Amino acid sequence: MPEISRFFSIIIRMYPEPSKGHHSPHFHAYYQEFSAVIGINPIGLIAGYLPQRQLRLVEAWGELHQIELQNDWEKLLEGKAPIPIKPLE
């Protein structure tokens, strides 16, 4: 599962799930034992759970990199690997 960014112990991944039938662009965020699926347009929680502070960080990062996330999504649909995205600093 390709990692596209990592910041403040949060791992961001994006990968194809051909058997699950993707309908909306999204990425996966992992923090400790928690995981969440975050929509790209609009940026927001679709499923799962992250502690409030980490969710806010992920959403802020997503807003800053929304175009890059959409581009990575399109690459996945074409069968290409996503490009890493700059983390929050």
Beta strands, then each sheet from edge to edge (+ up, - down):
strand 1: 3-7
strand 2: 10-13
strand 3: 26-31
strand 4: 34-40
strand 5: 43-49
sheet 1: 1+ 2- 3+ 4- 5+
end
